[in-house]
């Protein structure tokens, strides 16, 4: 049995790094979320410091936003591997649904 994920508190500087990178790109939250294939609400929560990003979300955001090396390291350090599309329970449920 796979345990459910643990809630984590994001680093206080993570939100500022996301907002700064988005400002450098000249993108709004909705457009950034659309390009990264994330929900606008999820991005808003990341930027408000209410959520830690999943590792999948970090990769998606890095493909859209011009992070500095330090910002990217910060994102990678805060990323969780058991949330969102990375959640083992979601992957297990998807595999079960695919079997006849």
Backbone torsions as a table, in degrees:
resi	resn	phi	psi	omega
1	UNK	NA	138.1	-179.5
2	UNK	-94.6	130.9	178.7
3	UNK	-74.0	149.6	176.5
4	UNK	-73.7	164.9	-175.1
5	UNK	-73.3	161.3	179.6
6	UNK	-103.9	135.9	176.4
7	UNK	-69.2	136.8	179.8
8	UNK	-125.1	150.9	176.2
9	UNK	-94.8	123.8	-179.1
10	UNK	-69.7	152.0	174.6
11	UNK	-58.9	144.3	-176.2
12	UNK	-63.5	-27.0	-177.5
13	UNK	-87.4	-7.5	-177.9
14	UNK	-63.4	-44.7	-179.0
15	UNK	-59.4	-44.5	-179.7
16	UNK	-63.4	-37.5	179.2
17	UNK	-64.4	-41.2	178.5
18	UNK	-65.2	-45.4	-179.4
19	UNK	-63.5	-42.1	-179.4
20	UNK	-63.6	-44.1	179.8
21	UNK	-65.5	-38.8	178.4
22	UNK	-66.3	-38.4	178.0
23	UNK	-65.5	-41.4	177.4
24	UNK	-60.8	-34.8	-180.0
25	UNK	-79.0	-14.6	-179.4
26	UNK	71.2	31.3	-177.1
27	UNK	-113.7	148.0	172.3
28	UNK	-83.3	171.6	179.8
29	UNK	-61.8	-46.5	-177.4
30	UNK	-61.5	-45.1	-179.2
31	UNK	-66.5	-40.2	177.4
32	UNK	-61.7	-46.6	179.5
33	UNK	-61.4	-43.0	179.9
34	UNK	-61.0	-47.7	-178.8
35	UNK	-65.0	-33.9	-179.7
36	UNK	-87.6	-1.6	-178.6
37	UNK	58.5	43.7	175.4
38	UNK	-120.2	162.0	175.5
39	UNK	-77.9	149.0	178.5
40	UNK	-63.5	-34.9	178.3
41	UNK	-64.5	-40.3	178.3
42	UNK	-63.8	-45.7	178.5
43	UNK	-62.6	-41.2	177.9
44	UNK	-59.9	-41.7	178.1
45	UNK	-65.2	-38.5	176.4
46	UNK	-62.9	-46.3	-177.6
47	UNK	-70.7	-21.5	177.6
48	UNK	-89.5	-3.7	179.6
49	UNK	77.9	20.9	-179.4
50	UNK	-95.3	-12.7	-177.4
51	UNK	-137.4	152.2	168.3
52	UNK	-94.3	141.4	-179.9
53	UNK	-75.8	149.8	171.2
54	UNK	-78.5	161.9	179.0
55	UNK	-64.0	-31.6	176.9
56	UNK	-66.4	-42.0	179.1
57	UNK	-65.4	-38.4	178.0
58	UNK	-60.3	-46.5	179.3
59	UNK	-62.7	-42.0	179.8
60	UNK	-64.4	-43.9	179.5
61	UNK	-67.2	-37.8	179.8
62	UNK	-66.0	-26.1	178.2
63	UNK	-77.8	-13.9	-175.8
64	UNK	-111.3	-34.1	-172.5
65	UNK	-109.9	147.1	179.7
66	UNK	-86.7	78.3	178.9
67	UNK	-74.1	144.1	170.5
68	UNK	-74.2	167.4	178.9
69	UNK	-58.7	-42.7	179.7
70	UNK	-64.9	-40.6	178.1
71	UNK	-64.7	-41.3	-180.0
72	UNK	-65.4	-41.0	176.9
73	UNK	-61.3	-40.2	179.1
74	UNK	-64.0	-43.7	177.4
75	UNK	-62.2	-46.5	180.0
76	UNK	-60.7	-39.2	-179.3
77	UNK	-68.2	-32.5	-178.2
78	UNK	-85.7	-16.5	-175.2
79	UNK	-64.5	142.9	177.5
80	UNK	-114.7	148.1	-176.8
81	UNK	-103.0	7.1	-178.8
82	UNK	-124.9	31.3	-179.2
83	UNK	-130.9	157.9	176.6
84	UNK	57.3	-133.8	-179.1
85	UNK	-67.3	-14.9	179.9
86	UNK	-85.3	-13.2	-172.1
87	UNK	-59.4	123.5	-179.9
88	UNK	-58.7	-33.0	178.1
89	UNK	-66.4	-37.8	178.2
90	UNK	-67.7	-43.0	179.1
91	UNK	-63.1	-42.6	-179.7
92	UNK	-64.1	-40.9	178.8
93	UNK	-64.5	-38.9	178.7
94	UNK	-64.7	-39.2	178.4
95	UNK	-67.1	-40.4	-179.6
96	UNK	-66.1	-39.3	179.9
97	UNK	-67.2	-27.1	-177.1
98	UNK	-79.3	-20.3	-178.5
99	UNK	-81.8	142.4	-177.6
100	UNK	-72.3	NA	NA
